[in-house]
Amino acid sequence: MDGFRTIIEPFRIKSVEPIRMTTRQEREAKLREAGYNLFGLHSDDVLIDLLTDSGTGAMSSEQWAGIQRGDESYAGSPSWFRFEASIKSLFPFRHVIPTHQGRAAEKILFSVIGGPGKVIINNTHFDTTRANVEYTGASAIDLVIPEGRVPSSTHPFKGNMDLGRLEAALTEHRGHVPAVFVTITNNSGGGQPVSLENLRGVRAICDRFSVPLFLDSCRFAENAWMIREREPGQGDRDVKDIVRDMAALADGMTMSAKKDGLANIGGWLAVNDDELARRCRELLILTEGFPTYGGLAGRDLEAIARGLEEVVDHDYLRYRIRSTAYLGDKLRAFGIPIVEPVGGHAVYLDARAMCPHIAPLQYPGQAVATALYLEGGVRGCEIGSVMFGLRPDGTEAPSALELVRLAIPRRVYTQSHVDFVAEVCCKVAERANELRGYRIVSSPPALRHFTARFAPLA
Ligand SMILES: *Cc1c(COP(=O)(O)O)cnc(C)c1O
């Protein structure tokens, strides 16, 4: 609506899901039982769940209608053709290969193009992407621009690839790089966008070295919206056309429909190369299913097909990006240190700055994350030395940053929920100097953040 300052949720609510209030005493008991690990909580003991934006979005009435329409034929279902057409209208790659989620697409692609001695280059590999690259024996290199690693930098496209280092890496590893990836938006870097200009630069370098370019496109619509808002000359364009421009620069993509598919499950791999598609489909049949459903039910294909139409709607994207920025604005106004600028899907609290008295290996992020739950039933996610501090040889080293991520599920929470979250953060920040660190009591050898148990330090 022109002429108004308030950006409203562009939907009304027709089906509600109650959330449960708990007392501090209950939350203390639940947290103790969970070994002070927020992944160990039952989600109905959480009031506002900001653990992740993956698969946690609300579907529209049209998506639910699609769930009913879903055709469960094993081969050649009309739901498959709708799914394929909706993808190709944004990403006109020759071959679309459906998978049950993003990492299944990664697993198949890297099984074919990876292997010992190979090198995959990305602005920043997402953790499952890196894991799937390394599982094949290949190595994964991150080449985001230097600003992308500085939390206080307000560069408008902090997800951009460092073109100079890309060229140097392709020269050094010539003949061993089967693909360059660009992750849009750069999830591990805080949901930061990549500009069209940068993508064109990456494409030109890939062309010179004859290396294909892939998009890890999980948040493609949020990235396209930020291009529209921030990149010179893009402000009047339809987001769909910006998405098509991004697609036209690439040779293929991997996708998790749990993000900008606006669905609760799903993903795909898309490529132009016929021979690559043939080899990926062979693996698909082995691990996911027949090529017209992959790892998905017909109803999931319908939900994603409709989700892709809704996610590029300007009113939706304006609301989506603004509602994340709104939380960031409130926290900044309270003087709470956050990662700048606020990205598309999450706000990151800087726990090291909030708790300088807690040593990195006493996990300041864990202290802040558990305090948010104790204070107001808000669940965020530690992204710091708990998640990244364990080295393959079993020793510990502090992570570069100690953050708590508050990821915003799509179309789920209202502005008053977000106001409440900001109030909880404020209360925790006011007494952050009293928070205590943790020690790890037990933990698995890898990906310890999911199952480690903690004890508060005296
Ligand atoms: C979520 C995500 C993935 C993996 O997708 P899943 O559906 O969780 O398997 C890959 N890359 C990025 C950037 C992601 O955000």
The ligand as a Gaussian input file, in Angstrom:
#p B3LYP/6-31G(d) Opt

LIG

0 1
 C       19.347000     -25.704000       4.419000
 C       20.451000     -25.537000       3.465000
 C       20.984000     -26.634000       2.766000
 C       20.535000     -28.055000       3.000000
 O       19.169000     -28.247000       2.787000
 P       18.324000     -29.299000       3.669000
 O       16.958000     -29.229000       3.063000
 O       18.375000     -28.846000       5.096000
 O       18.946000     -30.636000       3.487000
 C       21.994000     -26.380000       1.852000
 N       22.475000     -25.137000       1.662000
 C       22.004000     -24.062000       2.316000
 C       22.556000     -22.709000       2.057000
 C       20.983000     -24.231000       3.261000
 O       20.521000     -23.160000       3.913000

